[in-house]
Amino acid sequence: MLHTSEFDSVLEIQNDFNSPKSIIKLLNFDQVHRTLGYFVCPSGNQSATITQLASLARKWVNRVQQSTLKDYEILLAYESVLLRQWAYRLPGSRLTYDECNSIMKIVTPTLLNAMHTQRNMSRVLLQAGDVYCGMGFRHLYDLAAEEKIKFLKMHN
């Protein structure tokens, strides 16, 4: 048995007349629902995901700046902590390059400082691989593409 009402925004599901009712809160199509650590929105609204990824970046930067980590440890923390936290949330998102770049702007000065490099250094060199004499830091946009490919390969 299925019962919905526009006024109370809940869905009551009951298998039969003797079973208890399960109440599920209904959301509008543009509202975000948090599941397993990241936000899903049927309309494709990514504002909650962007806010969450930027918040993770700010927290990481604050913790690193207040810590006594050595420079190479900061670079390892980027790879082992922040990228792992981002990677978990990225397969369910579809962020543009500009959105990813705005999040990377939070982290990049800390990475450059840890490498004793000028802040106005080309970002292309920061993210280029060793083959191109770059520093090899993965951009959030590239990480998102890698994680989506892993997700699709894992579910085939």
Buried (B, 14 or more C-beta within 10 A) or exposed (E): EEEEEEEEEEBBEBEEEEEEEEEEEEEEEEEBEEEEEBBBBEEEBBEBBBEBBBEBBEEBBEEBEEEEBEEEBBBEBBEEBBBEBBBEBBBBBEBEEEBBBBBBEBBBEBBBBBBEEEEEEEBEEBBBEEEEEBBEBBBBBEBBEBBBEEEEEEEE
